[in-house]
Each structure stands twice: as C-alpha cells, then as structure tokens.
Amino acid sequence: MSELDQAVATVVRECMGVRPGEDVLVVCNPATQELAERLRAEARAAGADAMLLLTEEREQHGQEPPAAVAAAMARADVVLIPTVKSLSHTAARRDACAAGARIATFPGVTADMLARVMSADMDELRRRGAEVARRLTEADEARITCANGSDLRLSLRGRTAIPDAGDLQERGAFGNLPCGEGFVAPLHTEGEGTLVVDGTIGGIGIPAKPCELRVEGGRLVAASGPEGERLLEALRAAGEDGTCVAELGIGTNEKAQLTGNLLEDEKILGTCHVAFGASAGIGGEVQVPVHLDCVVMKPTVELDGEPLVRDGELLI
C-alpha cells in the first residue's frame, strides 16, 4: 500500500469511522477530483453508499457553496470536502453538522500533502490537540509575541476551544484534514496590538517580508506590504465584519512543513495562526463569506501569563 493509499484509508476508516450502509458525500472541484475519487472509492470499500459531487471552485475561502450542495451535505452521514477554497466556515457546513453529519474539510489539499502530513503520530496529535484546547478554554486572555515584533492580546473569556486531531467519529463532528491544531474563536469585540506574519496568509501565500497587522477593538485596521493590502481588501469585500478577529490556533503536527499552502502550514508544530472573518462555525458570532488565516512561525503564546508556546516550541 502506498503512503497516499494509507492516508486515504486513515481518513475514511480511522478519522471518520465510515460504517457499512452509511451515506457518504464527497464534494470536490475539478482540480481536486482525482483525490476525491480515491476518497469515494475507499468509502465504498468500507461498505458505504458513496457519491461524488463536483462543483465549481468558490472565489474565496468561507464563501457559501451552491444551495444544492448545501442541501446534499445536510442529508449525508459523512461529508468529505477536498476543495480548493475552504467550506469550513460556511453556514452550509455548520448546518450540516447540526443535522448530524460528520464532516472533514481539506481546503487546498494535494495528494503529496495528505500522504505526508497524515503520517504523523495520531495518538500524539490527539494528546497535543486535547491539551491545547483545554488550555485555551481555561484562559481568559492570550498574548502573542515574537522576535519580529508581534505583541497582540486577544480575549478568550467564556470561549470553548476545539481540538483538531482527526477524531471525527461522533455525530455532528467537524475538523480539518490533514489535522493537527487546537483552536478557539476569540471575542471579536476585543483584541489589541500588532501581529507580524512571517508564515502563510490564507489565499495569498508567504509574504516577501514579514507583514505587520494592526488590530484595534477586535478588528484588523491596518496591514503593511502588498500582501497585507491584499488581505485587507479581501476581508473588507465581505462587509463590515470581514475584518473581525475570528480564530486563534496552535499547530501540533510534527510532519507539517512550510509550503505556502495554508492547510498544511497552520498545522506546523509550534506555530500559531490568527484568522479574520467568519467565526460562527467555531464558537463565535460572526458569519461572513470569508475566513483568512495568518501564520506566525516562531511565536511565544502566553495564556493568562503562562507560556503555551515559547519561540516556536510547544510546551506540552
């Protein structure tokens, strides 16, 4: 069995727990159809009634799928979404989970990435993810600093964090695959300071030089460089709430490496990422058709003054 075959089997059988007789829907774009066919074939081999739904690529991460796709998602037992643009933070995904579907999204996935990153130690990913989520849930405030000049404070008061560790067998479960993070939706009405991004910016790539983002009152108000300008433009195009702080995530996957593809880069062990835009699907209140993450490669992340990450080293 090849590494890709093993990764596909891990996704379908270990992560999703697909069972005989279940209805499995695989949603893809033309660019991801080949991998989607592998996922569908594995689901069929597991005894499921598996269907592939091909739809055109969305213009932006977080943009809603066509109504027919959303309806099909809500009627399935398991939904696998290897698409170019993310459907993770859409109302369609949230509503399908509420209806009981178990959903994994794979935005921007490639066969090479899936094979490599899903070869991580799954037991260790689950341990790290659970501990990161616990620490984020118990904290009232996160402070992010780094050698490039980051100093950003986010309020986590009253929020419940989520481990993204590939355990998606419970009714209504949702996660990213390849997996490897713990994340939370900060209060979008609070948050002050500067985040200097030297890793990937969702939908844009790795900035030519570190990009300085300024946050005031929980909103992104200024950004340096051409990549920062593109980020602000994309967020503002989604409406007034597009610039709201939406997520703080901590990477936990030792196999992930910097590639310019956000799906992998936000999972790199010891990194952190802050996203702007939609947060309703992960415990926040904002629902807009955009969600863009920004990765810091070697952060220090303190929760109520106690370090969780120090200079890119996860301390759990």
Residue pairs with C-beta under 8 A, 6 or more apart in sequence:
1 9
2 115
3 115
3 116
3 119
4 38
4 111
4 114
4 115
5 38
6 115
6 118
6 119
7 114
7 115
7 118
7 119
8 38
8 39
8 42
8 114
9 42
10 118
10 122
10 166
11 39
11 42
11 80
11 104
11 114
11 118
11 177
12 18
12 39
12 42
12 43
12 46
12 80
13 42
13 46
14 122
14 166
15 104
15 166
15 167
15 168
15 169
15 175
15 177
15 179
16 78
16 80
16 102
16 104
16 168
16 169
17 102
17 168
17 169
18 24
18 43
18 46
18 47
18 48
18 78
19 46
19 47
19 48
20 46
20 47
20 48
21 47
21 48
21 49
22 47
22 48
22 49
22 77
22 78
23 48
23 49
23 51
23 75
23 76
23 77
23 78
24 40
24 43
24 48
24 49
24 50
24 51
24 76
24 77
24 78
24 79
24 80
25 50
25 51
25 53
25 72
25 73
25 76
25 78
25 79
25 80
26 36
26 39
26 40
26 43
26 50
26 51
26 52
26 53
26 79
26 80
26 81
26 82
27 36
27 53
27 55
27 65
27 69
27 72
27 73
27 79
27 80
27 81
27 82
27 83
27 87
28 35
28 36
28 52
28 53
28 54
28 55
28 81
28 82
28 83
29 54
29 55
29 56
29 57
29 83
29 84
30 54
30 56
30 57
31 57
31 84
32 82
32 83
32 84
32 106
32 109
33 52
33 54
34 111
35 82
35 106
35 109
35 110
35 111
35 114
36 52
36 54
36 80
36 82
37 52
39 80
39 82
40 50
40 51
40 52
41 50
43 50
43 78
43 80
44 50
48 77
48 78
53 69
53 72
55 65
55 66
55 69
55 83
57 83
57 84
57 85
58 64
58 65
58 83
58 84
58 85
58 87
59 85
60 85
60 203
60 234
60 237
60 238
60 289
60 290
61 85
61 86
61 89
61 107
61 202
61 203
61 290
61 291
61 292
62 85
62 86
62 87
62 88
62 89
62 90
62 238
62 277
62 278
62 288
62 289
62 290
62 291
62 292
63 85
63 90
63 289
63 290
64 70
64 90
64 91
64 92
64 289
65 73
65 87
65 90
65 92
69 92
70 90
70 91
70 92
70 95
70 96
73 79
73 92
73 93
73 95
73 96
73 101
73 103
74 92
74 95
74 96
74 99
74 101
75 99
76 96
76 101
77 100
77 101
77 102
78 101
78 102
78 103
79 96
79 101
79 102
79 103
79 104
80 103
80 104
80 106
81 87
81 93
81 103
81 104
81 105
81 106
81 107
82 106
82 109
83 105
83 106
83 107
84 107
84 108
85 107
85 108
85 203
86 105
86 107
86 108
86 202
86 291
87 93
87 105
87 107
88 105
88 107
88 174
88 176
88 281
88 291
89 246
89 277
89 278
89 279
89 280
89 281
89 282
89 291
90 278
90 281
90 289
91 280
91 281
91 287
93 103
93 105
93 174
93 281
94 280
94 281
96 103
97 103
97 172
97 173
97 174
98 172
99 172
100 171
100 172
101 172
102 168
102 169
102 170
102 171
102 172
102 173
102 174
103 168
103 173
103 174
103 175
104 168
104 174
104 175
104 176
104 177
105 174
105 175
105 176
105 177
106 114
106 176
106 177
106 178
106 263
107 176
107 262
107 263
108 261
108 262
108 263
109 177
109 178
109 263
110 261
113 178
113 259
113 261
113 263
113 264
114 177
114 178
116 255
117 178
117 180
117 253
117 255
117 256
117 264
117 267
118 166
118 177
118 178
118 179
118 255
119 255
120 178
120 180
120 253
120 254
120 255
120 256
121 254
122 165
122 166
124 254
125 165
125 166
125 179
125 180
125 252
125 253
126 163
126 165
126 166
126 167
128 165
128 180
128 182
128 252
128 314
128 316
129 163
129 164
129 165
129 179
129 180
129 181
129 182
129 252
130 163
130 165
130 182
131 182
131 316
132 161
132 163
132 181
132 182
132 250
132 252
132 308
132 314
132 316
133 161
133 162
133 163
133 182
133 183
133 184
134 161
135 161
135 182
135 303
135 308
135 316
136 142
136 156
136 159
136 161
136 182
136 183
136 184
136 248
136 250
136 303
137 156
137 159
137 160
137 161
137 184
138 303
139 156
139 303
139 304
140 155
140 156
140 157
140 304
141 153
141 154
141 155
141 156
141 157
141 303
141 304
142 153
142 154
142 156
142 186
142 248
142 301
142 302
142 303
143 151
143 152
143 153
143 154
143 301
143 302
143 305
144 150
144 151
144 152
144 153
144 154
144 193
144 195
144 248
144 272
144 274
144 296
144 299
144 300
144 301
145 151
145 152
145 299
145 300
145 302
146 196
146 198
146 296
146 298
146 299
146 300
147 298
147 311
148 196
148 198
148 210
149 194
149 196
149 212
150 193
150 194
150 195
150 196
150 296
150 299
151 193
151 194
152 191
152 192
152 193
152 194
152 195
152 215
152 274
153 191
153 192
153 193
154 186
154 187
154 190
154 191
154 245
154 248
154 274
155 186
155 187
155 190
155 191
155 218
156 184
156 186
156 187
156 248
156 303
157 187
158 187
159 184
159 185
159 186
159 187
159 283
160 184
160 283
161 182
161 183
161 184
162 175
162 182
162 183
162 184
162 282
162 283
163 182
164 175
164 176
164 179
164 180
164 181
164 182
164 183
164 249
165 175
165 179
165 180
165 252
166 175
166 177
166 179
167 173
167 175
168 174
168 175
174 281
176 263
176 267
178 253
178 256
178 263
178 264
178 267
179 253
179 267
180 251
180 252
180 253
180 255
180 256
180 267
180 269
181 249
181 250
181 251
181 252
181 253
181 266
181 267
182 249
182 250
182 252
183 247
183 248
183 249
183 250
183 282
184 247
184 248
184 249
184 282
184 283
185 246
185 247
185 279
185 282
185 283
185 284
186 218
186 245
186 246
186 247
186 248
186 284
187 218
187 245
188 218
188 219
188 241
188 244
188 245
188 246
188 279
188 284
188 285
188 286
189 217
189 218
190 217
190 218
191 215
191 217
191 218
191 219
191 245
192 215
192 216
192 217
193 214
193 215
194 212
194 213
194 214
194 215
195 212
195 213
195 215
195 274
195 294
195 296
196 210
196 211
196 212
196 213
196 296
197 207
197 210
197 211
197 212
197 213
197 294
197 295
197 296
198 207
198 210
198 211
198 295
198 296
198 297
199 206
199 258
199 265
199 268
199 271
199 273
199 294
199 295
199 296
199 297
200 206
200 258
200 259
200 260
200 261
200 262
200 265
200 266
200 293
200 294
200 295
201 207
201 211
201 227
201 231
201 262
201 292
201 293
201 294
201 295
202 262
202 275
202 291
202 292
202 293
202 294
203 234
203 262
203 292
204 227
204 230
204 231
204 234
204 292
205 227
205 260
206 258
206 260
207 225
207 227
207 228
208 225
208 226
208 227
209 225
211 223
211 224
211 225
211 227
211 228
211 231
211 294
212 223
212 224
212 225
212 228
213 220
213 222
213 223
213 224
213 228
213 231
213 274
213 294
214 220
214 221
214 222
214 223
215 221
215 245
218 244
218 245
219 243
219 244
219 245
220 231
220 232
220 235
220 243
220 245
220 276
221 243
222 228
222 232
223 229
223 231
223 232
231 276
231 292
231 294
232 243
234 242
234 290
234 292
235 242
235 243
235 276
235 277
235 290
235 292
236 242
236 243
237 290
238 277
238 288
238 289
238 290
239 288
241 277
241 286
241 288
242 276
242 277
242 288
242 290
243 276
243 277
244 276
244 277
244 279
244 286
244 288
245 274
245 275
245 276
245 279
246 275
246 276
246 277
246 278
246 279
246 282
246 284
246 286
246 291
247 273
247 274
247 275
247 279
247 282
247 291
247 293
248 272
248 273
248 274
249 266
249 272
249 273
249 274
249 275
249 293
250 271
250 272
250 301
250 308
250 309
250 314
251 266
251 267
251 268
251 269
251 270
251 271
251 272
251 273
251 314
252 267
252 269
252 314
253 267
253 268
253 269
254 269
256 264
256 265
256 267
256 268
256 269
257 264
257 268
258 265
258 268
258 297
259 265
262 293
262 295
265 271
265 295
266 273
266 293
266 295
268 295
268 297
269 314
270 298
270 309
270 312
270 313
270 314
271 295
271 296
271 297
271 298
271 299
271 312
272 295
272 296
272 299
272 301
272 309
273 293
273 294
273 295
273 296
274 293
274 294
274 296
275 291
275 292
275 293
275 294
276 290
276 291
276 292
276 294
277 286
277 288
277 290
277 291
277 292
278 284
278 286
278 287
278 288
278 289
278 290
278 291
279 285
279 286
279 291
280 286
280 287
281 287
297 312
298 311
298 312
299 309
299 311
299 312
300 307
300 309
300 310
300 311
301 307
301 308
301 309
302 308
307 315
308 314
308 315
308 316
309 315
